[in-house]
Structure formats: C-alpha cells, structure tokens
Amino acid sequence: MAHLNPLEKEFLIRQFKQNGRIKLSDFCTLHSVSDAAFRKWLRTPLAIEVTLFPLTSVIVTEEAESSG
C-alpha cells in the first residue's frame, strides 16, 4: 500500500473503532495495512489537527449598522 497521509490514517482509525465486530487483522488485510503499523497508529496521536470551521466572532455595533 502507498504511504497514507494523516487524514487517511485518521479515517481508517475511526472506521475501525466504529465497527467493533471486525478483528484488527481482518481490517488491516482489507485495507492493505500491516497490523504493526495500524497498532502504532492507534497508540500514537496524530500530529495533525484539523479545524473545519474556524471559530470567528464578529461584533456588530449600532454605529456600524447605521453608517452602513
């Protein structure tokens, strides 16, 4: 299997954790990932933090509305 980026790894981890009925070895075989590598991904927090919707606040004052 080709090198996976952190988002692809996170996706596979989430899929594995959501399906509690599949064995780790079967999941890894299905996705062409070595068992050892996948276990490492499960132990190691990924170094990427993704923010889909950054929180920004906009303060609208009465002056801004009337001068608008």
Summary of the structure (lengths in Angstrom):
residues: 68
radius of gyration: 20.9
end to end distance: 56.6
largest distance: 64.8
contacts: 109
relative contact order: 0.15
helix: 51%
strand: 0%
